[in-house]
Structure formats: structure tokens, C-alpha cells
């Protein structure tokens, strides 16, 4: 009924539109009858109809979804495919105020934050829902006044589905409690939306103050975070957009040992002494961890920039410039990431040291360790690049050729 009303209104407004219909093959001949009805309705309006069918039950079982969630996923994916294929800018759906109330109650029953209580958004990407301010009853009265015809989905009466159970058993009781319950609910949603807007603005201001960018990562002071109140709400607000939605895990990270990390699908959140480090996770398929450098090669551009110059004498050392005895090198040199068990002989110190211990002493955070490149000669580390060279390759009085290696961060 609601979709018939929406398409009727679009037709009255002389809008350029088409209809889209999915047959989920869940109700036998009734499903086929719905498809036939939509095609006839489109013909009456003089509009094109896009239609498809799905084997919904097998799809739901294969992906571990409820029938309703599977149908929703299938139709919205198909809608977007059709819109892209036919250059259609907007999708209009006929959700109304009663749908909004049902969604609110479903989210409330499952446990949700403020955003989950806002119901169905009127605008969401390229989706618009122009009937949200009208109740089911109002739409039905309009449909009868306009002498519109529609088909009822018999599965809407099946209370084994949560939404139907709420619609059939809970919503009528709530409406009986107060004659203007639905209007009051819509007013409450408006207040919640305003509160959400204010909360979002506050979190954005806090994020701009606390999130400091350093070397492509974000550094956040834990003492500064602890001053926020209520802390758990701020932690969720600050980090949920990066995929961190477990408030308990976020709060636990503040008191965890250094090195503790949380992973989302897109980001890593690391506890490092009095700071949290937020870093986007790299695509492991796009970068090799192993490169060879041939003798005579003067410059490498990828994955990092190194320059090799033969010089007559040692100049100024720095973290990014070293001088080595060229004759001590065995080519091809190897450029690789560090791994557990690696060790070297730090220049200026006695004896060997495991890289893991060196990083700990140097207070190198997890992200920097993950990004650390080593320049190696066979199995020996020449340089922990940007940090310390190996004593075995230093220039001595017996060195005949000196090679300057420069790292450009």
C-alpha cells in the first residue's frame, strides 16, 4: 500500500521515475502475483519497471542471515546495481512513521546508543524516504480516497518475525495508552536528533583538540582522555567511526600494558605508555617486504628512498646518513622488514643486541616497528634504517672504499 501511494504521488507530481520490484520467492504463487501486479501498475502509470527474483531462503542459510535480513541485503544491493547501470541518481522508498517506530523499538530491544534510537534516516546516501512523516493510517486513508488498489503481503501477519511481532502485538498497546502516541514519538525523535547533532559537534571539537597527527598516524594523550566525562561515551564517540565499537575493550585499553592493541577491519589502536596511537591498517597485498639492491645501483625509490655515493672521506653522521666500508658488503644487498630473532651489533656499543631489545630500549612504538626497514648484507644487518648502523660495517683505517648511504624519509 505504501509503495503504491508513493508511486502515485510521484506520478501526480510528474516526476521522472521508474519502479523496481524484487520477487523473493518465499510465498509461491502470491509472490508471482505481486510481480504481475507491479508490472500492471507500472503499465497503468506509463513507467518502466525493473524486476528480478532471488532464491532468498538458500541465500539466507548460506550466509547465516535471517530471511528478512537476507531479503534486505539482496534488494538494496540489486537496487544500487540497477541505479549504476541506468544512471539513476536517487532511490525512493516508502517507509512511513510506523516503520520508524518499529525500527526504534527493535533497536531499543537489542541495546543501542543514541544514533540507533534515531530510527530510519530520511536521507541516507542516495536514498530518500519522503513519507516518513506520515503514519500508516494516514497513507491508507489517502489511498482509499484516491481509489488506489494494492496487494497485501501475507507474510506481514507472521509474528515469527520480530518486526511483525512488534507491529501486531506491541505497537497497538502503545497507541492505546495514549491517543497521540505516534505524534509524541515523532516529536521525541526530533529531540533525539537535535541531541545527536549537539553530541556529534562536541565529539568533533574534542577530536580536533586531542587527535594529533604525527608521521601519518594519530597520537592521543591518555591523561587528556581521562579528563573527559562521561569517559565511556566519549571513547565510543571518538573511535567508533574507525571500527572500534566495543566500549568495554576501549576502556580496558586505557589501563592495559604498553603494547596492547585493538584491531578493527580498517585500523589499529595501540597503547604506548601514556598515549594511544591510531593507525590505518596497511593492505598486505600491496607491498612486498623484500627488495634486492644490485651493486652499482645509486638510488632506490621504492619502498623507501636510499642514495648510495662513493666518497673519499667520512663526513657528518646522522640518523639518516651512514658511512660504511664498501668492501665489507656482499651484493646484492637486501632491503626488508625486521622480524623476531633479528640481531645486530650496534655501532659504538660492544656485543650484539636483539632488535626487539633495541626497540624496547629506544622506546619504539609498535607502528614504527611494523614500518621499520633493514638494509642487510646477506644475513647481516648493515643498518636499522634511520636509527643505528651495525659496527661490523664501520669505516676503519684499513678501509679502501667508503660508501655513503643516505635515507630520505
Order of alpha helices (4+ residues) and beta strands (2+ residues): alpha-beta-alpha-beta-alpha-alpha-beta-alpha-beta-beta-alpha-alpha-alpha-alpha-beta-beta-alpha-alpha-alpha-beta-beta-beta-beta-beta-beta-beta-beta-beta-beta-alpha-alpha-beta-beta-beta-beta
